[in-house]
Amino acid sequence: MIATALPDDEPTATSVTESIVTAVADAADEDTLDLPPLWDVVDPEALDALFAPMKTGASRAGRVEFDYYGYRVRVDAGESTTVSLLGGE
């Protein structure tokens, strides 16, 4: 399993979708531009909005899993947001 934590102090620095594409590209030893579009499997804007801080600044909690480029992607949010890759090619 590969896990990447998003920085809490700079929520706009790296989006959830950017972290997913980067993690999959790194795991597959591919360039991010060589991967198929993430929107083929999930709505990137909806995913980023789902894990964005609430208007009050509080963190959201939840989990989303989906398959992308031969990997099972899991995004967990709570105290921090983590992108994990389960399995692979």
C-alpha angles and dihedrals in degrees: 000000000000118000130189122188119210116226113259095202095057107036094170095047094081123014123212090248093050089051092050095050092045093048093049093046091050093047092047093042090236135129113257089238091058093060121094115258113281089224088071087076107020139012103257095200092051091047093051091046091049091058099035117112116269120254088262089058092248119137121251123233128217148088135249126187130187141149121257129169094341095313132104104230119204124187115193123187129188125103085356136003119251130187113205131184115211117196123340148193 
